[in-house]
Amino acid sequence: MNLVECWFSMAERQAIHRGTYRSVHDLNTKLRAYVDGWNERAHPFTWTKTAQQILTKANRKKTSNAEH
Protein backbone atom coordinates (compact mmCIF):
# COMPACT_ATOMS: atom_id res chain seq x y z
CA MET A 1 0.00 0.00 0.00
CA ASN A 2 3.03 2.28 0.01
CA LEU A 3 2.84 4.33 -3.20
CA VAL A 4 6.48 5.43 -2.90
CA GLU A 5 7.57 1.81 -3.24
CA CYS A 6 5.30 1.43 -6.27
CA TRP A 7 6.81 4.53 -7.87
CA PHE A 8 10.38 3.30 -7.39
CA SER A 9 9.41 -0.11 -8.78
CA MET A 10 8.04 1.54 -11.93
CA ALA A 11 11.12 3.76 -12.24
CA GLU A 12 13.35 0.69 -12.03
CA ARG A 13 11.36 -1.22 -14.66
CA GLN A 14 10.87 1.71 -17.04
CA ALA A 15 14.13 3.66 -16.70
CA ILE A 16 16.89 1.56 -15.19
CA HIS A 17 16.30 -2.12 -15.97
CA ARG A 18 18.70 -3.61 -18.52
CA GLY A 19 20.46 -0.29 -18.95
CA THR A 20 24.20 0.14 -19.32
CA TYR A 21 25.68 3.02 -17.39
CA ARG A 22 29.35 3.96 -17.58
CA SER A 23 29.14 6.24 -14.56
CA VAL A 24 26.92 7.43 -11.74
CA HIS A 25 26.43 10.60 -13.77
CA ASP A 26 24.99 8.55 -16.69
CA LEU A 27 22.58 6.78 -14.33
CA ASN A 28 21.61 10.07 -12.72
CA THR A 29 20.94 11.62 -16.13
CA LYS A 30 18.67 8.71 -17.09
CA LEU A 31 16.77 8.94 -13.81
CA ARG A 32 16.39 12.72 -14.08
CA ALA A 33 14.92 12.33 -17.59
CA TYR A 34 12.46 9.75 -16.23
CA VAL A 35 11.43 12.01 -13.33
CA ASP A 36 11.02 15.01 -15.63
CA GLY A 37 8.81 12.99 -17.98
CA TRP A 38 6.81 11.63 -15.04
CA ASN A 39 6.21 15.14 -13.72
CA GLU A 40 5.08 16.43 -17.14
CA ARG A 41 2.45 13.68 -17.31
CA ALA A 42 1.47 13.84 -13.61
CA HIS A 43 -2.17 13.93 -12.65
CA PRO A 44 -4.01 13.45 -9.36
CA PHE A 45 -4.68 9.89 -8.26
CA THR A 46 -8.39 9.03 -8.19
CA TRP A 47 -9.47 6.36 -5.72
CA THR A 48 -12.04 3.97 -7.17
CA LYS A 49 -13.10 2.50 -3.82
CA THR A 50 -14.06 4.04 -0.53
CA ALA A 51 -11.71 3.86 2.44
CA GLN A 52 -14.15 1.47 4.13
CA GLN A 53 -14.13 -0.92 1.13
CA ILE A 54 -10.33 -0.98 1.13
CA LEU A 55 -10.07 -1.52 4.89
CA THR A 56 -12.72 -4.25 4.84
CA LYS A 57 -10.76 -6.19 2.24
CA ALA A 58 -7.41 -5.59 3.95
CA ASN A 59 -8.78 -6.79 7.31
CA ARG A 60 -10.88 -9.73 6.13
CA LYS A 61 -10.69 -12.99 8.04
CA LYS A 62 -8.10 -15.43 6.77
CA THR A 63 -9.57 -18.69 5.39
CA SER A 64 -6.33 -20.67 5.13
CA ASN A 65 -5.46 -23.38 7.61
CA ALA A 66 -1.75 -22.77 7.06
CA GLU A 67 -1.29 -21.78 10.71
CA HIS A 68 -2.19 -25.26 12.02
C-alpha positions in Angstrom: 0.0 0.0 0.0 3.0 2.3 0.0 2.8 4.3 -3.2 6.5 5.4 -2.9 7.6 1.8 -3.2 5.3 1.4 -6.3 6.8 4.5 -7.9 10.4 3.3 -7.4 9.4 -0.1 -8.8 8.0 1.5 -11.9 11.1 3.8 -12.2 13.4 0.7 -12.0 11.4 -1.2 -14.7 10.9 1.7 -17.0 14.1 3.7 -16.7 16.9 1.6 -15.2 16.3 -2.1 -16.0 18.7 -3.6 -18.5 20.5 -0.3 -18.9 24.2 0.1 -19.3 25.7 3.0 -17.4 29.3 4.0 -17.6 29.1 6.2 -14.6 26.9 7.4 -11.7 26.4 10.6 -13.8 25.0 8.6 -16.7 22.6 6.8 -14.3 21.6 10.1 -12.7 20.9 11.6 -16.1 18.7 8.7 -17.1 16.8 8.9 -13.8 16.4 12.7 -14.1 14.9 12.3 -17.6 12.5 9.7 -16.2 11.4 12.0 -13.3 11.0 15.0 -15.6 8.8 13.0 -18.0 6.8 11.6 -15.0 6.2 15.1 -13.7 5.1 16.4 -17.1 2.4 13.7 -17.3 1.5 13.8 -13.6 -2.2 13.9 -12.7 -4.0 13.4 -9.4 -4.7 9.9 -8.3 -8.4 9.0 -8.2 -9.5 6.4 -5.7 -12.0 4.0 -7.2 -13.1 2.5 -3.8 -14.1 4.0 -0.5 -11.7 3.9 2.4 -14.2 1.5 4.1 -14.1 -0.9 1.1 -10.3 -1.0 1.1 -10.1 -1.5 4.9 -12.7 -4.3 4.8 -10.8 -6.2 2.2 -7.4 -5.6 4.0 -8.8 -6.8 7.3 -10.9 -9.7 6.1 -10.7 -13.0 8.0 -8.1 -15.4 6.8 -9.6 -18.7 5.4 -6.3 -20.7 5.1 -5.5 -23.4 7.6 -1.8 -22.8 7.1 -1.3 -21.8 10.7 -2.2 -25.3 12.0 
